[in-house]
Amino acid sequence: MPAVVHSPEQIDFDTPGKRHYQVAFHHDSSWGYSLVPVTVIRGARTTAEPPGIAVFGGTHGNEWEGQVAVKRLCCDLDPAVIRGLVILIPQLSESACAANQRVSPLDDVNMNRAFPGDPRGTISRRIADFVKREIFPRVGIVVDLHSGGLEGGFALCTSLHPVPDRKQREEMIEAAKLFDTPFVFLYSSAMASGLLSDEAESEGKITLGGEFGFGEGVSRRGVRHAYEGVRNLLLRYGFMDGTIMKVDSGRMTEPRIVSAVNLEDYVPCPRSGIWESHVDLGQDVCEGDLIGYLHDFADHSAEPLEICAPRSGVVIMMHAPAVSSKGVTLFTIAQDNEI
């Protein structure tokens, strides 16, 4: 069983071996804790140690592929064949995961908007502060595994921001390719603030995200790419010896690098209605092509509003639920970008 600890000082990051913890963060309004699972692996092999890696799942509670993939890594990785430090957190927002919802029910905070955190803030911000103060200083590589949940579907992709440091950006793109997803997606950092990935990128770390499914299911394909992608990272950066794996043997091409780095690339719903898509995720479209219909059942005799592509590119994201409120992002069209 994992050891329950109440202070970061009780976590052993240095002794060779594998240790499972539940880090207790006290509730703000009752007697009790959110127990965040953490596995620490300090490799027994000490030659040419890499800079350390942290892998997160469950930053959003209803995104399951990353949680499953990281949990498997907690079980499967053998410290006898590892060099350096591997930190695995399968459910960063443990309370959101337990509730199967995007945000924590304990403070109504989105963990991926809570960084850099606050040691005296609500529980989500205290967990973010723990990551910032105790995890990030020990690693040079950060992986945050996501999926669309109920908000939106994404074409299977690894993702990153177009950070200004060219060397860091190019290394992140090469690392992202190791997940062998059909797409590597460079997305706008202006869509939100307080992201885990923003914080890691600002510290100069090799930082990767990804979208490995949607709809609150567990995609076998998404879990495979997430799991094998992390293992490929461990191989590339010298945490383990071995051969990097081709994850998708049915696709012989390299991942396609696409970008949507401007806010204008994220098309909002012009009015509330029922969304009926006309294209598939990952499909190429031309400017003016029909993307979908927006239905208004207040007048069932009225024709639906046709929503067309404002530019050519690939549909990398689309709103998943039928019910669409005015202002939500209906879809995102990305363009090829060989950065």
Solvent accessible surface area in square Angstrom, and as a share of the most:
residue,aa,sasa,rsa
1,M,220,0.98
2,P,47,0.29
3,A,52,0.41
4,V,73,0.42
5,V,7,0.04
6,H,107,0.48
7,S,35,0.23
8,P,41,0.26
9,E,145,0.65
10,Q,97,0.43
11,I,11,0.05
12,D,47,0.24
13,F,6,0.03
14,D,104,0.54
15,T,70,0.41
16,P,77,0.48
17,G,20,0.19
18,K,59,0.25
19,R,51,0.19
20,H,74,0.33
21,Y,15,0.06
22,Q,50,0.22
23,V,3,0.02
24,A,9,0.07
25,F,21,0.09
26,H,101,0.45
27,H,45,0.20
28,D,77,0.40
29,S,112,0.72
30,S,66,0.43
31,W,262,0.92
32,G,24,0.23
33,Y,109,0.41
34,S,3,0.02
35,L,58,0.29
36,V,0,0.00
37,P,30,0.19
38,V,2,0.01
39,T,5,0.03
40,V,0,0.00
41,I,0,0.00
42,R,42,0.15
43,G,1,0.01
44,A,58,0.45
45,R,84,0.31
46,T,93,0.54
47,T,94,0.55
48,A,94,0.73
49,E,80,0.36
50,P,19,0.12
51,P,82,0.52
52,G,1,0.01
53,I,0,0.00
54,A,1,0.00
55,V,0,0.00
56,F,0,0.00
57,G,0,0.00
58,G,1,0.01
59,T,1,0.01
60,H,6,0.03
61,G,0,0.00
62,N,12,0.06
63,E,6,0.03
64,W,60,0.21
65,E,2,0.01
66,G,1,0.01
67,Q,7,0.03
68,V,37,0.22
69,A,0,0.00
70,V,0,0.00
71,K,126,0.53
72,R,125,0.45
73,L,0,0.00
74,C,11,0.06
75,C,89,0.53
76,D,79,0.41
77,L,3,0.01
78,D,68,0.35
79,P,26,0.16
80,A,62,0.48
81,V,69,0.40
82,I,0,0.00
83,R,30,0.11
84,G,1,0.01
85,L,7,0.03
86,V,0,0.00
87,I,0,0.00
88,L,0,0.00
89,I,1,0.00
90,P,14,0.09
91,Q,47,0.21
92,L,0,0.00
93,S,2,0.02
94,E,38,0.17
95,S,16,0.10
96,A,0,0.00
97,C,4,0.02
98,A,83,0.65
99,A,46,0.36
100,N,67,0.34
101,Q,62,0.28
102,R,55,0.20
103,V,38,0.22
104,S,1,0.01
105,P,73,0.46
106,L,68,0.34
107,D,30,0.15
108,D,114,0.59
109,V,20,0.12
110,N,23,0.12
111,M,1,0.00
112,N,11,0.06
113,R,87,0.32
114,A,1,0.01
115,F,11,0.05
116,P,72,0.45
117,G,22,0.21
118,D,58,0.30
119,P,72,0.45
120,R,221,0.81
121,G,17,0.17
122,T,55,0.32
123,I,2,0.01
124,S,1,0.01
125,R,89,0.33
126,R,27,0.10
127,I,5,0.03
128,A,0,0.00
129,D,14,0.07
130,F,9,0.04
131,V,0,0.00
132,K,57,0.24
133,R,143,0.52
134,E,41,0.18
135,I,0,0.00
136,F,0,0.00
137,P,94,0.59
138,R,93,0.34
139,V,7,0.04
140,G,19,0.18
141,I,2,0.01
142,V,0,0.00
143,V,0,0.00
144,D,3,0.01
145,L,3,0.01
146,H,16,0.07
147,S,3,0.02
148,G,5,0.05
149,G,2,0.02
150,L,97,0.48
151,E,93,0.42
152,G,1,0.01
153,G,2,0.02
154,F,45,0.19
155,A,8,0.07
156,L,22,0.11
157,C,0,0.00
158,T,0,0.00
159,S,7,0.05
160,L,3,0.02
161,H,5,0.02
162,P,48,0.30
163,V,10,0.06
164,P,134,0.84
165,D,74,0.38
166,R,140,0.51
167,K,168,0.71
168,Q,23,0.10
169,R,30,0.11
170,E,69,0.31
171,E,49,0.22
172,M,0,0.00
173,I,4,0.02
174,E,72,0.32
175,A,0,0.00
176,A,0,0.00
177,K,45,0.19
178,L,21,0.11
179,F,1,0.00
180,D,9,0.05
181,T,0,0.00
182,P,27,0.17
183,F,16,0.07
184,V,0,0.00
185,F,7,0.03
186,L,0,0.00
187,Y,46,0.18
188,S,4,0.03
189,S,58,0.37
190,A,70,0.54
191,M,89,0.40
192,A,24,0.19
193,S,86,0.55
194,G,17,0.16
195,L,14,0.07
196,L,0,0.00
197,S,10,0.06
198,D,39,0.20
199,E,29,0.13
200,A,0,0.00
201,E,15,0.07
202,S,91,0.59
203,E,72,0.32
204,G,48,0.46
205,K,21,0.09
206,I,25,0.13
207,T,1,0.01
208,L,1,0.00
209,G,10,0.10
210,G,1,0.01
211,E,28,0.13
212,F,1,0.00
213,G,14,0.13
214,F,97,0.41
215,G,38,0.36
216,E,53,0.24
217,G,39,0.37
218,V,81,0.46
219,S,41,0.26
220,R,213,0.78
221,R,108,0.39
222,G,0,0.00
223,V,4,0.02
224,R,97,0.36
225,H,0,0.00
226,A,0,0.00
227,Y,31,0.12
228,E,30,0.14
229,G,0,0.00
230,V,0,0.00
231,R,72,0.26
232,N,1,0.01
233,L,0,0.00
234,L,0,0.00
235,L,29,0.15
236,R,97,0.36
237,Y,47,0.18
238,G,26,0.25
239,F,0,0.00
240,M,14,0.06
241,D,87,0.45
242,G,62,0.59
243,T,121,0.71
244,I,76,0.38
245,M,88,0.39
246,K,80,0.34
247,V,8,0.05
248,D,22,0.11
249,S,91,0.59
250,G,74,0.71
251,R,44,0.16
252,M,159,0.71
253,T,92,0.53
254,E,125,0.56
255,P,13,0.08
256,R,76,0.28
257,I,10,0.05
258,V,0,0.00
259,S,12,0.07
260,A,1,0.01
261,V,58,0.33
262,N,80,0.41
263,L,91,0.46
264,E,140,0.63
265,D,12,0.06
266,Y,28,0.11
267,V,25,0.14
268,P,78,0.49
269,C,2,0.01
270,P,65,0.41
271,R,97,0.36
272,S,69,0.44
273,G,13,0.13
274,I,55,0.28
275,W,16,0.06
276,E,83,0.37
277,S,53,0.35
278,H,107,0.48
279,V,13,0.07
280,D,101,0.52
281,L,55,0.27
282,G,25,0.24
283,Q,72,0.32
284,D,84,0.43
285,V,9,0.05
286,C,80,0.48
287,E,120,0.54
288,G,48,0.47
289,D,58,0.30
290,L,38,0.19
291,I,0,0.00
292,G,0,0.00
293,Y,50,0.19
294,L,0,0.00
295,H,48,0.21
296,D,67,0.34
297,F,143,0.60
298,A,99,0.76
299,D,71,0.37
300,H,165,0.74
301,S,92,0.60
302,A,56,0.44
303,E,150,0.67
304,P,36,0.22
305,L,63,0.31
306,E,104,0.46
307,I,17,0.09
308,C,59,0.35
309,A,4,0.03
310,P,74,0.47
311,R,55,0.20
312,S,48,0.31
313,G,13,0.13
314,V,0,0.00
315,V,0,0.00
316,I,0,0.00
317,M,20,0.09
318,M,14,0.06
319,H,21,0.09
320,A,44,0.34
321,P,47,0.29
322,A,52,0.41
323,V,106,0.61
324,S,2,0.01
325,S,60,0.39
326,K,147,0.62
327,G,49,0.47
328,V,50,0.29
329,T,31,0.18
330,L,0,0.00
331,F,0,0.00
332,T,0,0.00
333,I,2,0.01
334,A,0,0.00
335,Q,77,0.34
336,D,87,0.45
337,N,39,0.20
338,E,146,0.66
339,I,58,0.30
